């Protein structure tokens, strides 16, 4: 487990270099810091490294439509954005990315990333509840939300209250991917594959994730599963272990399951 924590510390410290730096500089940074970390390995204590996930999950309604909504709070997403999220209508099971910020006094604005018509959500949070409105293209609906679970790994250990299920942004036209996070574990313990049409779980990825360190690599928790850019039509699960390559999965009609495409 210790090498995973070391690697996570390395990711958090150097993620700007990894994302924006030139290839040569990135390679030199990776090699130099890896050698340095390995040299210090015997002297590192057993305390877990803090993460950047502070997430709250809600269930509720937009108008008369039942929804699930998940919000991650983090002060360093960039610009004035302090909230990232994912929500879906229970009828459609298709996660919609959202982003926004708190305006003070428990008020927040949240915008759907695929629109440019302003922020759809205007919410006010009170303890375990949130109320407000969703509006778009002349339509306006009341929003009511109730907290059902929360995740916090910003301390020494990953702590989950309730069943924390993260609706990842990565999805296919027919399937949604939901990660389960539990207390005192490293990252996601399982990923459910949900059939959007029926709402049923058709598969659960568990053993495949044991050596991956899945669910903690990306700063935005909802990006830990995404559609692969380099492998068309495949789902990519980000890994944090041993500088691992992401896990790739493709859907096999013959079995009705997602199988490794590595």
GITAJO-V375409 format. One record per residue. OMEGA is omega in whole degrees, 0 to 359 (* if undefined). NEAR is the number of other ideal C-beta (glycine too) atoms within 12 Angstrom. Layout:
# GITAJO-V375409
<<OMEGA,NEAR> <OMEGA,NEAR>>
This chain:
# GITAJO-V375409
<<186,22> <181,22> <178,23> <180,31> <176,31> <182,33> <179,33> <177,35> <178,26> <180,30> <184,34> <182,27> <189,19> <184,24> <177,24> <177,16> <182,22> <183,23> <190,13> <184,13> <176,16> <185,12> <181,12> <180,11> <180,16> <181,19> <179,16> <180,16> <179,25> <183,23> <183,16> <182,17> <178,24> <179,22> <180,14> <181,19> <180,28> <180,20> <182,13> <187,16> <182,16> <185,10> <182,12> <179,20> <188,13> <183,12> <180,14> <179,26> <180,31> <180,20> <183,35> <182,31> <173,40> <193,30> <175,42> <179,36> <181,39> <165,38> <181,30> <183,32> <164,26> <190,37> <177,18> <185,14> <178,22> <180,23> <166,36> <181,39> <180,49> <182,43> <174,40> <178,43> <180,30> <187,29> <187,18> <175,19> <183,25> <182,17> <179,11> <178,14> <178,26> <179,24> <170,39> <183,38> <180,44> <177,42> <178,45> <172,37> <182,26> <182,23> <187,17> <177,23> <179,32> <182,30> <179,38> <179,32> <176,32> <178,35> <179,34> <184,33> <171,28> <179,23> <182,19> <179,11> <176,10> <180,15> <182,22> <171,34> <181,28> <183,44> <173,29> <189,28> <185,23> <179,15> <178,19> <185,11> <183,13> <184,16> <183,27> <184,33> <168,40> <189,27> <173,39> <185,23> <178,30> <180,16> <182,12> <185,20> <173,20> <179,38> <179,26> <183,32> <169,25> <181,36> <179,25> <175,22> <176,13> <179,7> <181,14> <182,16> <175,24> <178,21> <173,33> <183,28> <175,36> <181,24> <181,26> <181,25> <178,28> <180,29> <178,41> <175,26> <179,35> <176,23> <183,18> <183,16> <176,22> <182,35> <179,25> <174,31> <186,20> <178,22> <184,22> <179,38> <184,39> <176,49> <183,45> <179,41> <179,36> <183,38> <171,31> <179,29> <184,14> <188,23> <173,37> <181,41> <185,47> <180,41> <178,46> <179,31> <182,40> <180,26> <174,21> <172,16> <179,28> <177,34> <186,43> <182,45> <177,32> <175,30> <179,39> <173,30> <186,35> <174,33> <185,25> <184,26> <184,16> <184,14> <183,21> <175,17> <182,22> <183,23> <175,26> <178,23> <181,34> <184,19> <181,14> <185,26> <189,35> <181,21> <186,20> <188,38> <186,33> <171,40> <183,46> <186,41> <187,38> <179,38> <175,28> <187,37> <184,46> <179,43> <181,31> <168,39> <182,45> <174,31> <183,25> <177,23> <186,13> <181,13> <187,19> <176,13> <182,20> <176,26> <183,37> <177,37> <183,43> <179,36> <180,33> <186,38> <173,30> <181,16> <187,25> <167,24> <178,21> <175,33> <179,39> <179,30> <174,34> <183,24> <179,26> <182,15> <183,10> <182,8> <183,11> <183,15> <171,20> <181,34> <182,21> <179,23> <182,22> <*,18>>
